[in-house]
Amino acid sequence: MTLESILTTGRTECGAPVTSKKRLLEHIAAAVAADNSDFDADELFNELLARERLGSTGIGHGVAIPHCRSSRCRSITGMLLKLEQTIDFEAIDDEPVDLIFALIVPAEAHDEHLKVLGALATAFNEADYRNQLRSAEDNETLYKRAITN
């Protein structure tokens, strides 16, 4: 799995203007559904929200990886956002988040789901990687920096 295989420039957003966790999840669901007609925005929002209710997907260092399984998902789908302003995400380190990598996986992709989450967590644990993403000023630069890790 490479980020390039699950992320597109169309699902990479620099300066996303969201102000809360709920608005972020709505924003992600709407953007993914607009990019891929297999998804329904309301259903995807509810799946992301249901997973978040199990426990925050804020992994620390200003990063969150909201994720869910979806019966509508045919292949692993990602979306990367750099927020305009940090938001509270109830992260494990209690720090607000500004880097988000949303992940939607097919309902039956259990092992692959865990591998991708692990790879993302490892990448986002590197300060240099986070700093490169945070210094991006447009969608294209953010995308290029994300996939060249």
N, C-alpha and C positions, 0 to 999 in steps of 0.2 A: 504494500500500500504506500502510495506517495500522496502528498497533499494535492499535487497537480491532478491526481485521478479523482479526487472528491470535491475539489474547489474550483470555481470558475471566477473570472473577473466580474461577471454579473452577480455573483454572490459574495463579493468582497466590497465592504463599505467603510470608507474612511470618513470620520466625522458624523457618525450616526447620531441624530438629535433625540435620543430617548432619555427619559427622566426617572424611570423606575424599572424594577425587575419585571413587573407585569407588562409594562409598555414595551420593554425589550423583547419579551417572548412573543407578544403580538406582532411586533415589527418583523421578527425573524420568520414567523409563520406566514405572514403576508408576503414577504419577499421571496421565500422559497416556493410558495404556491404560485406566485406570479411568474417565476422562472421555470417551473416544472408543473405542467397541468395534471400530473399524477396525484398531486397533493391537494387537499382541501385546507384552506387557511384556518378555519375554525377548528377542525378536527386536529390539525397539527398543533395549534396553540394549546388545546386541551391535553394533548399527549405530552407536550413539553412541560406544561404546568403540573400535570399529575406526577411526572418524574421529579420535578423541583420540590414538590410537597413531601417527598420521601426524605429529602435532605438537600441542602444547598450544593450546587455544582461549582461553587466558587472555590478554586483550588489554591488561592493565595497569590501574592505578588501582583494583585490587581487583575487577575485572570479568572474567567469562568468558562466552563465547557458544558453548557446546557445540552442535554442529549435525550433522545428517546428512540424507542422502536416504533415502527409504523407498518401496518399491513399494506399500506399504499406505496411504500418505498421499494423500488426495484433494485437500487444499488446505493451504496453508502453516499450520502449527500452532506456536504459541509457548507457552512457560511461563516465568514470571518468579518468581524466588525471592530473598528476602533471607535470608541464613543467620543462624542464632542466633550462630554463631562463625565466624571466618574459617577457611579451610582452604587447604592448599598445593595449588596448581593448576599449578605449573611455568609460571607466567605469564611473558611476555616481560620484565617488569621485576622478576621474582623476588618480587613482593609477594603475600601470601595474598589470596584472594578472598572476598567476602561478597555480591556481587551477581551473579546468574546469569540470563541469558536463553537458554533452550534453544530451538532452532529445528529443526523437522522439516519437510522440504519434499518434494513429490512427486519421484520419481526423475528425471522428464524436465524439471523446472523449473530448468534451468541458469542462464539469465539472471536470472530472478526471484530465485533463490537468492542470487546475488551482489548484486543490488540491495538486498535486505532485509538481508543481512549488512552492507553498506556503510552503510545508514541506521541500523542498530543501533549500529555502531561509532562513527558520527558523534555520535549522541545520547549514548552512554555516555562519549564523550570530553569532554563538558561537565561541569565540576565541579559547577555548580549542579544539574544534572539528577541526578547521582549523590547529591549531598547531600540532595535532596528525597526520593529513594527510600530512602536510609539512615535518614532521620528518620521514616519511616512506621512506625506501631505496630500496624497491623492489615492484613489482606488487602485490604479495600475501599479504604483510603487508599493503599496501595501501588499498586493497580490504577489508581485515579483519577490519581495522580501520574504513572504511567507513560504513560498515554494522552494526557495533556494537554501533552506536550512540544511 
